[in-house]
Amino acid sequence: MPSKRLDSLGASVFSEMDNLRRELEKAGNQLINLSIGSPDRAPAIEIREILSQATLDESQYGYTLTRGTANFRKVCAEWYFERFGVTLNPETEVLPLMGSQDGLAHIFLAYIDPGDLALIPDPGYPIYTAGLMLAGGEKVSMPLLKENGFLPDLQQINPDLARKAKLMFLNYPNNPTAAVAPLSFFEDVVAFAKEYDLLICHDAAYSELAFEGYKPVSFLQAQGAKDVGIEFHSISKTFNLAGVRLGFVVGNAEVIRNLSQLKANIDYGVFRPVLTAGAYALSSAQDSIEDNKIAYERRRDLLIEGCAIAGWNLPIPQGSMFIWAPVPSKQDSVSFAIELAREAGVVVVPGLAFGDHGEGYVRIAMVQDESVLQEAVRRIQQFLSKN
């Protein structure tokens, strides 16, 4: 029998949609999948060349161990200072990860004991809840509501629960809502964390995917943030290296040390050629970030303009690869998503998959080429005209 902890993962909506996708594909339907939050674009050619060359070096196949290479940590710190103006010690405040999700899941094992509380955004990226459940923790939901810009209202958090909680998770630009957070919000979070003795974990996977000149801020730019928290970054998302699995976490040295200690008992580090390619990307491939932004902004505009013609008015995201779209009918999010998949062959994620407060929305991922998105828009227009 499998362990009882698997029962707590609650991926039923995702499973339901995935089963539907397979059923429709098996029946011969040509689906357009706008559900998965994974970059479809290839990394810049120079990054691929660096990775390819490194894999041919016979000296690159040993363990790197948890802390990776000194050069990768150094480049992360340099990039962080250039991008955000935040100073980091590469020896104590930077840790490579096998993709940011690796760290997002493991931080719970490093800090949560059975019965411990954690403040988790709702709607939120599923690993925040899954990681907590696997560690035996208990979730205190922080509603992300439209009227508050999809930021948690810190004043509405029960003080008794905040005092008992050990950590708070945040994520801006946000998945799934695509909301962004100003520095003033992070300053309030730092004060809240100090008042209630909380560890803040900020997932900044989409910090480099923002539009119209907007530059997301880092949580660590808030004064005192390093005293109370850490921040996760995704090189996979930033440089289209999703399958390569590379990210890093920065911030509070004690937290980094504890996470590193945990990971030292789980894995033997990121493949050295991947670290080499990642270091090159951070130090030399900034043009590819701009190319990415332009491509996703064009996709965003194509979807929003096309859906508007059909009367489906979508919010215009400033960042991330998602559109958080209000359900245009009186259906619940699951029913609408199922009908859209069955009748139009366009697959999106029901908002309920991200938490109770995700109901009323669907998440559209901008992860197809423009020509495919044009066809998706045509199908959506036809679908909405019939309903």
Secondary structure, DSSP 8 states (H G I E B T S, - for coil): ---GGGGG---HHHHHHHHHHHHHHHTT---EE-------S---HHHHHHHHHHHT-GGG-S---TT--HHHHHHHHHHHHHHH-----TTTSEEEESSHHHHHHHHHHHH--TT-EEEEEES--HHHHHHHHHTT-EEEEEEB-GGGTT-B-GGGS-HHHHHHEEEEEEESS-TTT-----HHHHHHHHHHHHHHT-EEEEE-TTTT-B-TT-----GGGSTTHHHHEEEEEEHHHHTT-GGG--EEEEE-HHHHHHHHHHHHTT-----HHHHHHHHHHHHH-HHHHHHHHHHHHHHHHHHHHHHHHTT------SBSSEEEEE-SSSS-HHHHHHHHHHHH-EE-EEGGGG-GGGTTEEEEE--S-HHHHHHHHHHHHHHHHH-
